Every structure is written in C-alpha cells, then in structure tokens.
C-alpha cells in the first residue's frame, strides 16, 4: 500500500508537525516551553514560578543560598541552659548550632523542642541536649541536598569550606524558598526589617519600604515604580538581583546578601567615607547609581 514501505520518507505535513511537537532537548528548551505555556495561560503565575524554581535549584550550590557564618545565631555549650532560654525564645529559631568555646568549634545542633525535656529535668545541660550536626561542602548541589533532607528527615546542614571551616548553614526552608518563594510563619518578625551589622553597616530585608529606609539611614533612594529597596535594586539593575550584586549611590553601598530565583531577600548597606563616593551627578543634581557585578556573584562573607 502507498506509504507503507519502510524506506519511504514521511510526508511534508508529518515533518512539520514533528518540528512543532519536538520535545525539548535541553533545559533552555524546557524553559521555552514553560514560557509559551504561561503566555497562552495554560499555567498560572504561581505554577510557572515554581516550575522555573525547581529547574533553577539543580544549577545552585549550597554556598549560594546559605546563611553566612556572620549571621548565624549560635549557642555556647558552656553557658548554663537557664541563662540561654531568654535568648532562645527571643530569636525563635527551631534549631541552633552549638559551639564549644570557639565559634570555629561547632559540635552539634540544639532543637528548641528539647526545652521540654529540660523543663521536666532541670539537671540536663545544653551538652546533654545537643544532637549531631550534618556537615556539607560549599559545592553541594541544592537539588541533591533537598533529596538528602527528605531521606534523612533532617532540616538543617552546616556548610564547610575545603579546609573544614564553617562558612554558613542551610535549612530545608532555605531550599524550598528557592522553589516556592519566601515562606513566612507566625514567628517571622514582620516589623523590624533593618538590623545593625557593625560600624556603619546594616543588614536590611529587601521588603523594607524605600521611605522607611531613607528615613532610618538617611539614604537618598529616589521614588519610582517600586516601593521597596528590593524593587529599587531590581529596577536599577534591569533584572532580578543575584547574590553579590552591588550598587553604590552617593555615600552608600548596597550589596545583595541573599536572593532567590525571583528577587533579592537580604541586602547589606555600608556607609562609605566621602572619598569612596563614586556616584555620578547629573546637571539636575540627581545621583545615578554606579553598578558592580562580580563575576562570581558571591558575597565576601
């Protein structure tokens, strides 16, 4: 019968359809399919963002999403537990790294729920309640880490460098936020968003409103089609900020400390000496931010 011979070429229509229906051959092809599906309203914005986030985590390493060591809230195992309880309640974490004498000597993890054991038996010490910690290299892929979290039923891992030094920590929530976006719970502080981080240095949540920041730190961020410092950063860059991106405006330097696939999460602000202010000023007197984007897009922490 016509068309049944094995060596006969497919018709022009079949060849065209095969090109139209061709399966993606790489990750960029998958993203293209997702973009087309979103443009045709086949998937909503939330599903689109989560699917792209799930693809992105396979390209990320633990060092890119970790909480830097300088920002880790840790407990000294040699301090009596009764003296630590107010601090534990104030910080409201479910887990704390525990160190012995030096922050370089991390010996394990304390789980806040174990305070119940202490209530029943006040003779217990922090050392008694400290559990083993999981250590991972900075290069650990985030998708692999997620799988290990699930298999081991673990929620926190300590990140170490090639010399064995602690450089940060990663939680299950940090990983999930790369896929589903920021996760807030009833313990998240929704009011304070600006935190002193040394002399003339602050850590600021990217959701901080521009007016609030300008008033608190005497900044001069201009008004625009954005409400937050994260929105200003993205607007100025013309893209989604990445960890390590820097902007300088007048005497202030802004650096992205943490970011996910959608937006900046934390920004460090440093007040620079007047001699380091390199922002350009136009004839109208307005300042134009200067931009620094490190090739590794990594923080100095």
Backbone torsions as a table, in degrees:
resi	resn	phi	psi	omega
1	UNK	NA	150.5	-179.0
2	UNK	-61.9	137.5	178.1
3	UNK	82.7	-2.2	-177.3
4	UNK	-94.8	-11.0	-178.7
5	UNK	-69.1	136.0	-174.0
6	UNK	-64.5	-25.6	-176.4
7	UNK	-90.4	-1.4	-176.3
8	UNK	-77.0	137.2	-178.6
9	UNK	-72.2	148.0	177.7
10	UNK	-66.0	154.6	-178.6
11	UNK	-64.9	164.4	179.9
12	UNK	-60.0	-40.4	-179.0
13	UNK	-62.7	-44.2	179.9
14	UNK	-64.3	-37.0	179.0
15	UNK	-67.3	-39.5	177.9
16	UNK	-65.7	-42.2	179.5
17	UNK	-64.5	-36.6	-179.6
18	UNK	-65.6	-32.4	177.7
19	UNK	-72.9	-41.0	-179.9
20	UNK	-64.9	-40.5	-175.5
21	UNK	-94.7	11.0	-176.1
22	UNK	-61.9	133.6	-179.8
23	UNK	-71.7	149.3	178.5
24	UNK	-60.3	141.3	-178.9
25	UNK	-102.6	-10.4	178.9
26	UNK	-153.8	-179.4	-176.3
27	UNK	-65.4	-36.2	178.0
28	UNK	-61.9	-35.6	177.4
29	UNK	-65.7	-37.2	177.8
30	UNK	-65.3	-42.6	179.3
31	UNK	-62.8	-38.8	177.8
32	UNK	-61.6	-41.8	177.8
33	UNK	-63.6	-42.5	178.5
34	UNK	-63.4	-42.1	178.5
35	UNK	-60.4	-42.5	-180.0
36	UNK	-66.9	-40.2	179.4
37	UNK	-64.8	-38.5	178.2
38	UNK	-68.5	-40.5	-179.7
39	UNK	-62.8	-30.8	179.9
40	UNK	-93.3	8.3	179.0
41	UNK	60.1	30.3	175.8
42	UNK	-79.6	-25.1	173.7
43	UNK	-132.9	149.9	-179.1
44	UNK	-83.5	176.0	-175.5
45	UNK	-61.9	-41.0	-178.5
46	UNK	-64.5	-45.5	179.4
47	UNK	-63.9	-40.4	179.5
48	UNK	-61.3	-45.8	-179.2
49	UNK	-65.0	-41.5	-178.6
50	UNK	-68.1	-39.0	178.8
51	UNK	-65.1	-42.0	177.8
52	UNK	-67.7	-35.6	177.2
53	UNK	-65.2	-39.1	178.5
54	UNK	-63.9	-36.1	176.8
55	UNK	-70.2	-36.9	-174.4
56	UNK	-68.9	-33.3	-174.3
57	UNK	-64.7	-24.7	-179.9
58	UNK	-71.4	-14.7	177.7
59	UNK	-98.4	-1.4	-174.7
60	UNK	-100.6	150.4	173.4
61	UNK	-110.1	159.1	-177.3
62	UNK	-56.0	-35.4	-178.1
63	UNK	-62.9	-23.7	-177.6
64	UNK	-78.2	-23.4	-176.0
65	UNK	-118.9	-0.3	-174.7
66	UNK	-70.9	157.9	167.9
67	UNK	-82.0	118.6	-176.7
68	UNK	-59.6	153.3	-177.2
69	UNK	-54.6	-39.2	-177.6
70	UNK	-62.8	-20.6	-178.2
71	UNK	-104.4	3.9	-179.6
72	UNK	-76.5	131.2	173.4
73	UNK	-89.3	113.9	-173.8
74	UNK	-122.1	160.5	179.8
75	UNK	-117.7	140.9	176.7
76	UNK	-88.6	120.8	-175.8
77	UNK	-64.1	-19.0	-177.2
78	UNK	-88.5	-4.2	177.7
79	UNK	-87.9	133.2	178.4
80	UNK	-55.8	138.8	-175.3
81	UNK	-60.4	-34.7	-178.5
82	UNK	-63.5	-28.2	178.6
83	UNK	-79.5	-21.1	-178.5
84	UNK	-89.0	-19.9	-174.1
85	UNK	-55.6	-46.8	179.5
86	UNK	-58.3	-40.5	-179.9
87	UNK	-68.2	-40.8	179.1
88	UNK	-61.1	-43.8	-179.8
89	UNK	-67.9	-36.2	-178.8
90	UNK	-66.9	-42.9	-177.2
91	UNK	-79.1	-25.9	170.8
92	UNK	59.7	31.9	171.6
93	UNK	-84.9	155.3	176.6
94	UNK	-87.0	-18.3	-179.0
95	UNK	-144.6	143.9	-179.8
96	UNK	-132.9	133.0	169.1
97	UNK	-66.3	144.2	-178.8
98	UNK	-119.1	133.2	179.0
99	UNK	-121.4	159.8	-179.6
100	UNK	-117.1	107.4	179.0
101	UNK	70.5	-52.7	-178.9
102	UNK	-120.4	143.3	178.1
103	UNK	-65.0	-15.1	176.3
104	UNK	-76.6	-19.1	-176.9
105	UNK	-104.2	77.2	-178.7
106	UNK	-83.7	125.7	-172.8
107	UNK	-110.3	-9.7	179.5
108	UNK	166.3	-164.1	-176.6
109	UNK	-126.5	134.9	173.2
110	UNK	-104.1	130.0	178.0
111	UNK	-100.4	127.8	-175.0
112	UNK	-57.3	-32.2	-178.8
113	UNK	-62.7	-19.7	178.7
114	UNK	-73.4	-6.1	172.9
115	UNK	-61.8	-27.1	177.5
116	UNK	-63.2	-38.1	176.9
117	UNK	-65.1	-37.0	178.8
118	UNK	-67.1	-37.9	178.4
119	UNK	-61.3	-40.8	-179.8
120	UNK	-75.8	-26.5	-178.4
121	UNK	-139.7	84.0	-176.4
122	UNK	-62.1	-9.6	178.7
123	UNK	-77.6	-12.4	179.4
124	UNK	-68.1	143.2	176.8
125	UNK	-107.0	169.5	177.4
126	UNK	-61.4	-36.3	178.7
127	UNK	-62.5	-37.6	179.2
128	UNK	-63.5	-33.0	-173.3
129	UNK	-96.8	-2.7	-178.7
130	UNK	-77.4	131.1	-179.4
131	UNK	-102.1	159.4	178.8
132	UNK	-61.1	145.2	178.1
133	UNK	-98.2	152.9	174.7
134	UNK	-100.3	125.6	-179.6
135	UNK	-108.6	137.9	179.3
136	UNK	-134.0	152.6	177.5
137	UNK	-76.2	158.6	178.6
138	UNK	-58.8	-28.9	-175.6
139	UNK	-84.3	-0.5	-178.8
140	UNK	-57.8	127.1	179.5
141	UNK	-69.1	139.6	-175.0
142	UNK	-65.6	-37.2	179.3
143	UNK	-66.9	-35.1	176.4
144	UNK	-68.7	-39.9	179.0
145	UNK	-62.5	-40.7	178.2
146	UNK	-60.2	-43.3	178.3
147	UNK	-62.4	-40.4	179.2
148	UNK	-68.2	-38.8	175.5
149	UNK	-57.0	-43.8	-178.3
150	UNK	-68.3	-43.9	-177.0
151	UNK	-68.3	-39.6	-176.0
152	UNK	-93.2	-1.8	-177.9
153	UNK	53.3	43.8	-179.5
154	UNK	-110.4	151.9	-176.5
155	UNK	-121.7	-2.2	-176.5
156	UNK	-150.9	143.4	177.6
157	UNK	-138.7	142.2	178.1
158	UNK	-93.5	128.8	-177.4
159	UNK	-93.3	130.7	179.8
160	UNK	-124.7	154.3	178.0
161	UNK	-88.5	-175.4	-175.9
162	UNK	-66.5	-16.5	179.1
163	UNK	-97.6	1.9	179.3
164	UNK	88.9	3.8	178.4
165	UNK	-80.0	144.4	179.4
166	UNK	-73.3	126.7	178.8
167	UNK	-114.9	-12.8	179.8
168	UNK	168.9	-169.9	175.8
169	UNK	-142.0	154.5	177.4
170	UNK	-129.6	135.4	176.8
171	UNK	-110.8	164.5	175.4
172	UNK	-58.5	-36.8	179.4
173	UNK	-64.0	-38.9	177.9
174	UNK	-58.9	-42.3	-179.2
175	UNK	-67.6	-46.5	-177.7
176	UNK	-64.2	-32.2	179.5
177	UNK	-65.9	-24.4	176.2
178	UNK	-68.4	-22.9	-178.1
179	UNK	-98.4	-48.3	-171.9
180	UNK	-103.6	-4.5	-177.0
181	UNK	94.4	-178.5	-175.2
182	UNK	-60.6	136.7	178.4
183	UNK	-112.8	121.2	178.3
184	UNK	-113.0	143.8	176.1
185	UNK	-126.6	-176.0	-174.1
186	UNK	-69.1	-11.4	-179.7
187	UNK	-97.1	-7.3	179.9
188	UNK	-66.9	133.8	178.3
189	UNK	-78.0	108.9	-175.0
190	UNK	-90.4	-4.0	-176.4
191	UNK	-104.3	-56.0	-179.4
192	UNK	-78.5	123.8	-179.1
193	UNK	-127.7	-4.6	-179.0
194	UNK	-120.9	124.3	-175.0
195	UNK	-127.9	129.6	176.0
196	UNK	-64.1	138.1	-176.8
197	UNK	-136.2	44.3	-178.0
198	UNK	114.0	-176.0	-178.1
199	UNK	-69.1	120.1	178.1
200	UNK	58.0	31.1	179.7
201	UNK	-138.2	140.3	-178.7
202	UNK	-138.3	148.7	168.5
203	UNK	-103.2	128.6	-173.6
204	UNK	-128.9	132.2	173.7
205	UNK	-66.9	138.9	-176.6
206	UNK	-66.5	-14.6	178.5
207	UNK	-83.4	-0.2	178.8
208	UNK	-64.0	130.6	-179.2
209	UNK	-69.4	145.3	-177.2
210	UNK	-58.2	-43.9	-179.4
211	UNK	-61.6	-40.9	179.3
212	UNK	-63.9	-43.1	-179.5
213	UNK	-65.8	-46.1	-179.7
214	UNK	-58.5	-39.3	-178.9
215	UNK	-72.9	-41.2	-174.9
216	UNK	-73.6	-39.4	-173.6
217	UNK	-114.6	8.3	-179.6
218	UNK	56.9	40.3	174.5
219	UNK	-81.9	177.8	179.9
220	UNK	-135.9	40.9	177.6
221	UNK	-63.4	130.9	-177.2
222	UNK	-76.9	162.1	174.5
223	UNK	-77.4	153.6	-179.8
224	UNK	-173.0	-163.0	179.9
225	UNK	-82.0	53.7	179.8
226	UNK	-160.6	161.7	-179.4
227	UNK	-120.3	-21.8	-173.3
228	UNK	-116.4	166.3	177.3
229	UNK	-65.8	-34.3	175.7
230	UNK	-63.7	-38.7	177.2
231	UNK	-66.8	-39.8	176.5
232	UNK	-62.4	-42.6	-178.7
233	UNK	-61.5	-48.1	-179.2
234	UNK	-65.1	-39.8	179.6
235	UNK	-63.2	-41.8	-178.4
236	UNK	-69.6	-40.5	179.2
237	UNK	-71.4	-33.5	-174.5
238	UNK	82.1	16.6	179.5
239	UNK	-162.2	176.6	177.2
240	UNK	-71.7	126.3	-179.5
241	UNK	-63.7	150.4	176.0
242	UNK	-120.1	159.0	177.9
243	UNK	-58.1	126.9	-179.8
244	UNK	100.9	-14.4	176.5
245	UNK	-62.3	142.0	-179.6
246	UNK	-131.4	144.5	171.6
247	UNK	-131.1	149.1	176.1
248	UNK	-129.4	127.7	179.9
249	UNK	-130.5	116.2	-175.7
250	UNK	54.4	-120.4	-175.6
251	UNK	-99.4	15.4	-177.6
252	UNK	-118.6	135.8	175.7
253	UNK	-111.9	133.8	-178.2
254	UNK	-117.2	129.4	-179.4
255	UNK	-133.8	132.1	178.8
256	UNK	-75.5	118.3	177.8
257	UNK	-87.7	-41.1	179.9
258	UNK	-140.3	144.9	178.3
259	UNK	-154.2	154.0	171.9
260	UNK	-113.5	-164.6	-175.8
261	UNK	-74.0	-6.6	-176.2
262	UNK	-113.6	-30.2	-172.1
263	UNK	-166.8	169.0	171.4
264	UNK	-74.9	148.3	179.6
265	UNK	-112.6	-45.6	179.1
266	UNK	-132.7	140.9	-179.6
267	UNK	-130.3	133.1	174.9
268	UNK	-94.6	135.4	178.9
269	UNK	-119.2	128.2	176.9
270	UNK	-119.2	136.2	173.8
271	UNK	-90.7	119.1	-175.3
272	UNK	-93.9	153.3	171.4
273	UNK	-60.0	153.4	-178.0
274	UNK	-56.5	-30.8	-177.2
275	UNK	-70.6	-18.3	-179.5
276	UNK	-96.9	-0.6	-179.1
277	UNK	-75.9	115.6	-174.8
278	UNK	-117.9	12.0	-179.1
279	UNK	-68.3	142.4	179.3
280	UNK	-89.0	146.4	-179.5
281	UNK	-118.7	130.7	-178.2
282	UNK	-82.7	177.4	-178.0
283	UNK	-66.2	-19.7	-179.9
284	UNK	-86.7	-5.9	179.4
285	UNK	93.5	-2.3	-179.5
286	UNK	-84.1	151.2	-177.6
287	UNK	-97.9	142.1	176.8
288	UNK	-110.0	122.0	-177.1
289	UNK	-64.2	138.7	170.6
290	UNK	-90.7	148.0	-171.4
291	UNK	-119.3	135.0	172.3
292	UNK	-127.3	122.5	178.1
293	UNK	-121.7	99.9	-178.9
294	UNK	-60.5	145.4	-178.3
295	UNK	-63.4	-28.5	178.9
296	UNK	-91.9	-8.2	-178.6
297	UNK	47.9	44.9	-178.4
298	UNK	-122.5	154.5	-179.7
299	UNK	-83.6	164.2	179.5
300	UNK	-87.2	2.9	-178.3
301	UNK	-65.2	NA	NA
